Amino acid sequence: MAKPIEREQLATGTETAQRLRSLVERIERLEEERKALGADIKDIYQEAKSAGFDVKVLRQLIRIRKQEAAEVEELETLLDVYRHALGM
């Protein structure tokens, strides 16, 4: 683990202070981008809903597509076993 920066190293105008400012500004930019992307994704889900698609199912599909094929197969197998055990 890195050693914490001392207060003296953060004096205005120092290289360390400039580095800190750069890091904070980069994080802030990315947070704004994430916010914009989140709004875009929300709009797409709304578009899908308006077209008659079930948003809950779309979210599940996206979650499944992120997984490995073997992982999905294992999950589906377990779901079938559990459904059968519950008489579904």
FENBELVEN-V923432 format. One record per helix or strand of 2 or more residues. SS is the DSSP state (h for helix, s for strand). FROM is the first residue (numbers start at 0). TO is the last residue. If there is no record, write none. Layout:
[[SS;FROM;TO] [SS;FROM;TO]]
This chain:
[[h;6;9] [h;14;49] [h;54;64] [h;68;84]]
